Amino acid sequence: MKKSQIRILCLGNKLHGDDGIGSRVFEELCHMCWPHHIGLIDAGVGGVALVPLFSHCDRVILVDALLDPKRPGKIVVKQNLDLYELHEDQPLVHGGRLDALLSMLPSLIQPLPRIDLFAITAKDFSNYSNKLSPEAQRAIPELCEKLLESLEADLAQYTGHFVGAS
């Protein structure tokens, strides 16, 4: 049986306060061993440069921060994400224009992979701060746990070589 190719893209700028959530989750996930068919990528601020990472795979998991100063530290999980769901006029906004990237994918990538979003709501994307808000920091272990639960079936069936820490 062919294994699903999965990419976990951890997004954000760790020098902009809570926007660094994705990078911090990446650091946590790097302590684990991963099967070869799951790619863990620190995608930084990404933008259009991320488009190729959505091709030749079955699933992309985005890990990011969503700006919601009234409810910082909440976990947001959206599976089979509607690519037009994250817009500026909605309560959960991504400061780095993730919505623009997602909306262009259908015209650039065929077939599209399943796209899931695992995010933590952010207090603010402060300039030149490498510190997360306490609410965001506390939410990271729970987000990692939910992400691993979503990969449970893929990890359970794998008996091959793993990459990463042991």
C-alpha positions in Angstrom: 0.0 0.0 0.0 1.4 3.4 -1.0 1.9 5.7 2.0 0.3 9.2 1.9 2.8 12.0 1.4 2.2 14.6 4.1 3.9 17.9 4.7 3.6 19.9 7.9 4.3 23.5 7.2 5.0 25.6 10.3 4.5 29.3 9.4 5.4 32.5 11.1 8.0 35.1 12.0 9.6 34.4 15.3 10.7 38.0 15.6 7.1 39.3 15.7 5.7 38.1 19.0 2.9 35.6 18.6 3.4 35.3 14.9 6.3 33.0 15.9 3.9 30.3 17.0 4.5 28.1 14.0 8.3 28.3 14.5 7.9 27.3 18.2 5.7 24.4 17.3 8.3 23.3 14.7 10.9 23.3 17.4 8.7 21.1 19.6 7.9 18.7 16.8 11.6 18.4 15.9 12.2 16.5 19.1 10.2 13.6 17.6 11.0 10.9 15.1 9.0 11.1 11.8 8.5 8.5 9.1 10.0 9.5 5.7 6.6 10.1 4.2 5.9 13.0 6.6 7.9 16.1 6.0 8.3 18.7 8.8 9.2 22.1 7.4 9.9 25.4 9.1 8.3 27.5 6.4 9.0 30.9 7.9 7.0 33.8 6.5 6.5 31.8 3.3 4.3 33.6 0.8 4.3 32.6 -2.8 7.5 30.6 -2.3 5.4 28.0 -0.5 3.4 27.1 -3.5 5.6 24.2 -4.6 5.2 22.6 -1.2 1.5 21.9 -2.0 2.3 19.8 -5.0 3.1 16.1 -5.2 1.6 15.3 -1.8 -1.7 14.1 -0.4 -2.0 16.3 2.6 -0.6 19.6 3.9 -0.9 20.6 7.5 -0.5 24.3 8.1 0.6 25.4 11.6 0.2 29.1 12.3 -1.0 31.9 14.4 -4.4 33.7 13.8 -4.8 37.2 15.1 -7.6 37.4 17.7 -6.6 39.7 20.5 -9.8 39.1 22.4 -9.2 35.4 22.7 -5.5 34.7 22.7 -4.3 31.2 23.2 -7.3 29.3 21.8 -6.7 26.3 19.5 -8.2 26.5 16.1 -8.4 23.3 14.0 -9.9 23.3 10.5 -9.7 20.1 8.6 -10.3 20.0 4.8 -9.9 23.8 4.9 -12.1 25.8 2.5 -9.4 27.8 0.7 -11.5 30.9 0.8 -12.3 30.7 4.5 -9.6 33.1 5.9 -10.5 36.6 4.8 -9.7 40.0 6.3 -13.3 40.6 7.2 -13.6 37.5 9.4 -12.9 37.4 13.1 -9.8 35.3 12.7 -7.3 37.0 10.5 -3.8 36.0 9.5 -1.5 39.0 9.3 0.8 37.5 6.6 -1.9 37.0 4.0 -2.2 33.3 4.2 -5.6 33.8 2.7 -4.0 35.2 -0.5 -1.7 32.2 -0.8 -4.6 29.7 -0.3 -6.9 31.4 -2.8 -4.3 31.2 -5.6 -3.5 27.5 -5.1 -6.4 26.1 -7.2 -5.1 27.8 -10.3 -1.5 26.7 -9.7 -1.7 23.2 -8.2 -3.7 20.2 -9.5 -4.7 18.1 -7.9 -4.8 20.0 -4.7 -3.9 18.1 -1.5 -6.1 18.0 1.5 -5.2 21.1 3.6 -5.7 21.3 7.3 -5.0 24.2 9.6 -3.8 23.9 13.2 -3.5 27.4 14.7 -3.3 29.3 18.0 -5.1 32.6 18.3 -2.6 35.4 18.9 -2.7 38.5 21.1 -0.6 40.5 18.7 2.1 40.3 16.1 4.5 42.8 17.8 7.5 44.0 15.8 10.9 42.9 17.0 9.9 40.7 19.9 10.9 37.1 20.0 8.6 36.4 23.0 5.2 34.7 22.7 2.3 35.8 24.9 1.8 33.6 27.9 -1.5 32.4 26.4 0.1 31.4 23.2 3.0 29.7 24.9 0.7 27.6 27.1 -1.3 26.5 24.1 1.6 24.9 22.2 1.6 21.5 23.9 -2.2 21.1 23.3 -1.8 22.1 19.6 1.0 19.5 19.2 -1.2 16.9 20.8 -4.1 17.6 18.5 -1.8 17.6 15.5 -0.4 14.2 16.4 -3.9 12.8 17.0 -4.8 13.9 13.5 -1.8 11.9 12.2 -2.5 8.8 14.3 -3.7 6.6 11.5 -0.7 7.5 9.3 1.7 6.9 12.1 0.2 3.6 13.3 0.4 1.9 9.9 4.1 3.0 9.3 6.8 0.4 9.9 9.6 2.0 7.9 12.5 4.3 8.6 12.0 7.3 10.7 13.9 10.6 10.5 14.5 13.1 13.3 15.5 12.8 17.0 15.4 9.5 18.7 
